Amino acid sequence: MEINTLGLIAAVTAFLSIWGGHVAVRKVEFISPTIWIPTITFAALGLLTEYYSLTTVNRPLSTVFGILGITLLFDAFEFTRQQKRIRKGHAPANPNNPRHAHILTEPNSHATTRNLLKREPIGKLITDN
């Protein structure tokens, strides 16, 4: 019996790339003064990685490149979605970031600097009071 490790490789790659992408999008969007530079960077890296996936003969390595590439492409779109989350108050704004400072001063913005993920659950709605 021959062991096929491709499923395990795909699962570990998917888990690590999604986790890393989530963390990267939150951190990069928090400090980046523009959205388009990280978006273009992640999209270019994603396309390059997908190219490597298509041209690599080694099947496990091709699988890793394919999953990593599609995750990078998805993360490129997540930068604009993260900015929308900040406007809605679902993610913390960085007052030292000029882009976020502008969002904090918008009249209809629900943006906040509070990180609601770093708190103890209290079982009721959170208010800014």
C-alpha positions in Angstrom: 0.0 0.0 0.0 1.3 3.4 -1.0 0.5 6.4 1.2 -0.8 9.5 -0.5 0.1 12.6 1.4 -1.4 15.1 -1.1 -4.5 15.5 1.0 -2.6 16.3 4.1 -0.3 18.7 2.3 -3.3 20.5 0.8 -5.1 20.7 4.2 -2.0 22.0 6.1 -1.3 24.5 3.3 -4.9 25.7 3.2 -5.0 26.1 7.0 -1.7 28.0 7.2 -2.3 30.2 4.2 -5.8 31.2 5.3 -4.6 31.9 8.9 -1.5 33.8 7.7 -3.6 35.8 5.1 -6.1 36.8 7.8 -3.4 38.1 10.1 -1.6 39.8 7.3 -4.7 41.6 6.0 -5.5 42.9 9.4 -2.0 44.1 10.2 -1.1 45.5 6.8 -4.4 47.3 6.4 -4.0 48.7 9.9 -0.7 50.4 9.1 -0.9 51.0 5.3 -1.6 54.6 4.4 -3.0 53.4 1.0 -5.1 50.4 0.1 -3.9 50.0 -3.5 -0.3 49.2 -2.8 -0.9 46.1 -0.7 -3.8 45.1 -3.0 -1.6 45.2 -6.1 1.3 43.5 -4.2 -0.9 40.6 -3.0 -2.6 40.2 -6.4 0.8 40.1 -8.2 2.2 37.6 -5.8 -1.0 35.5 -6.1 -0.8 35.5 -9.9 2.9 34.7 -9.8 2.3 31.8 -7.4 -0.6 30.5 -9.6 1.8 30.6 -12.6 4.3 28.5 -10.6 1.4 26.1 -9.7 0.6 25.6 -13.4 4.2 25.1 -14.5 5.6 23.0 -11.7 5.8 19.3 -12.4 6.0 18.2 -8.8 2.4 17.6 -7.8 2.6 18.3 -4.0 4.5 21.5 -4.7 2.0 22.5 -7.4 -0.8 21.9 -4.8 1.0 24.2 -2.3 1.5 26.9 -4.9 -2.1 26.7 -6.1 -3.6 27.0 -2.7 -1.2 29.7 -1.6 -1.8 31.6 -4.8 -5.6 31.6 -4.6 -5.4 32.7 -0.9 -3.1 35.6 -1.9 -5.6 36.6 -4.6 -8.5 36.5 -2.2 -6.5 38.5 0.4 -6.0 41.2 -2.3 -9.8 41.7 -2.3 -10.0 41.5 1.5 -8.1 44.8 1.9 -11.1 46.8 0.7 -13.5 44.6 2.7 -11.4 45.2 5.8 -11.6 49.0 5.2 -15.4 48.6 5.0 -15.4 46.7 8.3 -13.5 49.6 9.9 -16.1 52.1 8.7 -18.8 49.9 10.2 -16.9 49.6 13.5 -16.4 45.9 13.1 -12.6 46.3 13.2 -10.5 48.8 15.1 -9.3 51.9 13.3 -5.7 53.2 13.7 -5.8 56.9 14.6 -2.2 57.3 13.6 -2.9 56.1 10.0 -4.1 59.1 8.0 -6.6 57.0 6.0 -8.1 55.8 9.2 -8.1 59.2 10.8 -10.2 60.4 7.9 -12.6 57.5 8.4 -12.9 58.4 12.1 -14.0 61.9 11.2 -16.6 61.0 8.6 -20.1 62.0 9.7 -21.8 58.6 9.1 -18.9 56.4 10.1 -19.3 54.0 13.0 -15.5 53.6 13.2 -13.9 53.0 16.6 -10.4 52.5 17.9 -11.6 49.8 20.3 -10.6 46.3 19.5 -13.6 44.3 20.4 -11.7 41.0 19.9 -9.5 41.9 22.9 -12.1 41.8 25.6 -13.9 39.5 27.9 -17.4 38.6 26.7 -20.1 40.3 28.7 -23.3 38.8 27.2 -24.8 42.1 25.9 -24.3 44.7 23.2 -21.2 46.9 23.5 -21.7 50.6 23.5 -19.1 53.4 23.4 -20.4 54.9 26.7 
